[in-house]
Amino acid sequence: MAKQSQLREYQSSILARLENAKKAGAEAPAGYLGVVIGSKNVLVSLQEISETLPIMDIHSVPIVKPWFLGVANVRGVLYAINDLAQLLENTFTAISSNARLLLMSDAVTSNVAFVVDKMIGLRKLDEMKLREDVAEETICLKAQTYQDEENRVWHVLDCDKLVNSKEFATPYMV
């Protein structure tokens, strides 16, 4: 039971720090939220997301690709919910107490969210080392990768590239 309360406190702390970073303004462009998507550590710009939420009821939609999970009602607004692990690696995100919904910022697109396996915490690129080897570019990950002090490799999510890709923009089965 103590582990659950510690996890809740940790997650609350991350959410509070995320909100403070967004309110700070000047520091926001350098800030990233570290998350796990499938088997990858991914950095998501704080400018590209508006909110993180626990997983809620997701209502499936017929005749769509497997990575399009359905829609969810977020305070009276329907959001399209996507599983980027399924899109990138063909593996479904395990819906657990660690999983979170990240709502994309209106600056990127409206009413779109994606599921992540778990949140790691706030990160800054200037505290990481740019790796010389370049990863293969994907539908939404940049080719540049970074390495943190713990030797973990981080990929950078490009939400603009994702929402502008033909595959993502047409989630229905053809």
N, C-alpha and C positions, 0 to 999 in steps of 0.2 A: 504494500500500500504506500510506503514511503517513496518508492521509486516513481509511482504514478504522480504523486504530488510534486516531486522534484521535476519531472518531465513537464507538468503543467506550468510550474513556475518558470522553467527555462523557456518554454514556448511563449509564455506571456512576456517575458523579458525581451525576447527577440522581436515580438510584435511591437512592444513599446519603443524599442530602439529604432525599428523601422519607421515608425510614425515620427519620432524625433528627428531622424535623419531627413525625412521628407520635408519637415517643417523648417529645418535649418536653412534650406535653400542653397546657400553657397557651396555646401559640401555635397549636395545631392548628385551632381553630375559624376563625381568620382565613386559614388557608392553603388555597390552591387549586393544582391541577396544571393547567398550560396544555397543551392538546392541540389537534390539528387533526382535525376530523371533517368529511369532505367538503371544502367550500369555506369552512368556518367555523372561526374560532379559538374554542375553548370552554374555559371554566373548570370544573373538576370539583372539588368540595369534597373535601378529604382525609378528611373524616369519612364520606363516602359510598363510598369505595373502600378495599379492604383491601390490594391488591397490584397491581403492574404486572409483566407477564411478556412475554417475546418470543412471537411467534406460534408456536403448536405445531400438531400434527396436529388438524384439526377434522374430525369424522366427520359427513357430511351425514345429514339425516333426511328421509324422503320426505313429500310432501304438506304442506309448510309454506310460509309466505310467504317471499319472496326475502331479506328482511332477517334471517331466522332461519337462521344459517349451519350450525348443527348443535350437536354436543356435543364437549367436549374433556375428557380425563382430566388433572386437576391433582392430582398426588400422591395418586391413588387415589379422587378425588371427581369425579363428572361435573358439568361446568358447561355451562349453556345459553349459546351464543355468539351474539351479535347484532351486526349491522352497522348502526349508527345513521345512517351516511351514506345507506344505502339507504332506511332508514325516513324520514329527514328530506328528502332531496333526490333520491331515486331514482337515486343513483349508487353503485356498489360501491366499497368501500375497496380500494385496491390492496394486496395482500399483498406486502410488501417487507421489507427489513431494518430499515426505520424503523417499520413498523407494530408496534403493541403491543396486548396484551390488558389491559384493566382489570377486575379482579374487584371486583364490588360488595361492600360491607361487609355483614356479617350483620345489622347494624342496619337496613339498607334491605330486603334480601331475601337468600335463601340460594341459592347455586350459580348465580349469573347473572353473565355477563361481557359486555363489548362491545369491539369492535375500534376502534382509532383509527389514523388515518394516520401520525401521529407525535406524540411528546411534545416540548413546547417547554421546559418547566421550571416551577419553582415560582413562584407569583404571589400577591400580596396585593391585596385590593380597595382597601385604604386608600392604595395607591400608584397607583391608577388614578382616572380622572375618570368619574363617572356621566354618561352621555350624556342629553341632554334628549329626543331623539327616541326613541320606544319602538318596538321591533321587534315584529313579529307573534308572538304566543305560539304555540308548537308543542306537539307531544305531550310534549316533554321540555326545551324551552328556555324560560327565563323571559323576560318582555317587556323587562326592564331590560338595557341593554347598557353596557359600559364601554369606555373608550379608554385605552390605555397611552401612555407617553412617546414611543413610535415611531409614534403615531397609528393603531395597529392596533385594530380593533373586536373586543371579546370578548363572547361570549354565555355565560350561566351555565346549566349543566346542572342539572336538577332530577330526581334519580334517583327520589325518592318519587313524583313526578307520573308519571314514565315507567312504573314498575312497577305503579302503580294504574290506568293507562289500560286501557280495554277492549281496544283494538287490540293493545297489547303483551302483555297477559295471555292472548290467544288467538292464538298464532302459526300455528295450523294453518289450512289452506285450508278455506273454508266452501263 
